[in-house]
Amino acid sequence: MGAGLEKLAALREDPYAPARSWKERTGGKVIGYFCSLAPEEMIHAAGALPVRISGENRVISKSGAHLQSYCCSLARTGLDMALEGELSFLDGTVFVHTCDTMQRLSDIWRLNAGFVFHGDVVLPVRFEGDLARDYEVKELSYFKERLEEYLGDIPDDALAESIKTYNRNRSLLSEIYGLRLENPGVLSSVDALTLAHSSALMEKSEHNTFLEEVLEELKSTGPADGSKVRLFGVGSLMDQWDFLGMLEAVGATMVDDDFCNGRRYFDALTPEDLAPVEAVAARLWERESCPCKHLTKRDRAARLLDRIRRSDARGAFFFLFKFCEPHGFDYPYLKAAFDKAGIPSLLLEIEQGSVSIEQLRTRVEALVETIKI
C-alpha cells in the first residue's frame, strides 16, 4: 500500500478529519449531504466543501426520541451524530428526497440539529420524459438560488470549473476500477471502495492528487493473484470495511459494485458543453440509477446483469440496510433476474452498530464454495 492510499485508508476510522482540517485551514463552509444525487458541484463552486454523511457503526442514544426503530440505521445513526454534536463542523445540510425516511429526517434535522443552512432537493421520482427533465432543471436552479442566498453568487464559470474538477475525479476512479476488472488482485476490495468512498469526504482537487498517485502505482504493478472468486456487490451504501476484508480472507473479491459510495457515485461524466445547471441535471439523469428512481425504459436488472458479465463475476451479494424500503422492494425482482441468468447470489441485511462478521463469514463461505463446485 502506497503513502497516498494509506492516508485515505485512515479515513475509515475518522472519516470527517479532512473536513475539519479543511475548515480550520480555510475558514470555509462545510455542507453535509446524505445522497449521491446531491448536486455537489454547485456547493463546490460556491467555495464550500460538500461532505457525505454516511452514519456510523454505533449504538444510538438521542435519535431514538425522533425516529422509530424501524427506520434504517443510516438515518438513525446520522441523526444521533448530529444531536451528540459530532457533526458540529458542518454549517448546513442538504437532503435529496429519495425515500419516506429521508424526507421525514429532513424535517426532524431542520428542527433539531441546529445547523444554519438547510436545503431540500426534490428531484423527480421518474427520470423519464420532457416534463420530468424540465422540472429537474428548475429544481436544481432553485436549489442554486438557495445556496447563493447563504454562500454568495455562483457564477457560471465557477460552476464550469467545478464540473471539470469533478469529472477528473470520476475519470480517475473509473480508470482505477477498470484496472481491477482486468487484474482484480492489483487492489483489494477494501482499498478500491475506500478510494471511491473517500472522494466524498475531502476537497476534490486534493483527492485527485491522491488518485493520480495511486493510479501510477497500479500501472507499474505487474500481474497479481487472480485466483479469488469474483463477486459483484449490490446495495445502497457499503461502509463495513471488516466485511470486505473478510471477503478477501475467504478467497473472494468484490470485482465491481453498484453501491452509491462506489461505482454509482462516480458513474457518468457531467457534460462540459451545456449550460452548467443543465449539465449537472444531465448527469444525474443519465448516471446509474438506484431503486429510489423509477425508470421504465432502462431496466435495472438488465443493466446490472450486463455489468456482471463484463466484470466476469461468478456471483453476487446484496448488502442492504434493514428497513430500507426502496432496496427491499427492489430485491425480489433483481433476485429473480439473477436466478434466471444463472448468477448465484446472497442476501445480507445489516444495521450499523450490530454487524456480526463471523455470522456473515459463514454465509459468504457457503456462497464461495457453491461457486467453486
Sequence and secondary structure as in RCSB ss.txt:
>XXXX:A:sequence
MGAGLEKLAALREDPYAPARSWKERTGGKVIGYFCSLAPEEMIHAAGALPVRISGENRVISKSGAHLQSYCCSLA
RTGLDMALEGELSFLDGTVFVHTCDTMQRLSDIWRLNAGFVFHGDVVLPVRFEGDLARDYEVKELSYFKERLEEY
LGDIPDDALAESIKTYNRNRSLLSEIYGLRLENPGVLSSVDALTLAHSSALMEKSEHNTFLEEVLEELKSTGPAD
GSKVRLFGVGSLMDQWDFLGMLEAVGATMVDDDFCNGRRYFDALTPEDLAPVEAVAARLWERESCPCKHLTKRDR
AARLLDRIRRSDARGAFFFLFKFCEPHGFDYPYLKAAFDKAGIPSLLLEIEQGSVSIEQLRTRVEALVETIKI
>XXXX:A:secstr
  HHHHHHHGGGT TTHHHHHHHHHH   EEEES TTS HHHHHHTT EEEE    SS  SSGGGTS TTS HHH
HHHHHHHHTTTTTT SEEEEE  SHHHHHHHHHHHHHT  SEEEEE   SB  SHHHHHHHHHHHHHHHHHHHHH
H    HHHHHHHHHHHHHHHHHHHHHHHHHHH GGGS HHHHHHHHHHHTTS HHHHHHHHHHHHHHHHT     
  SEEEEEEES    HHHHHHHHHTTEEEEEEE TTTHHHH S   SSS HHHHHHHHHHHS   TTSB TTS H
HHHHHHHHHHHT SEEEEEEETT HHHHHHHHHHHHHHHHTT  EEEEEE TT   HHHHHHHHHHHHHHHH 
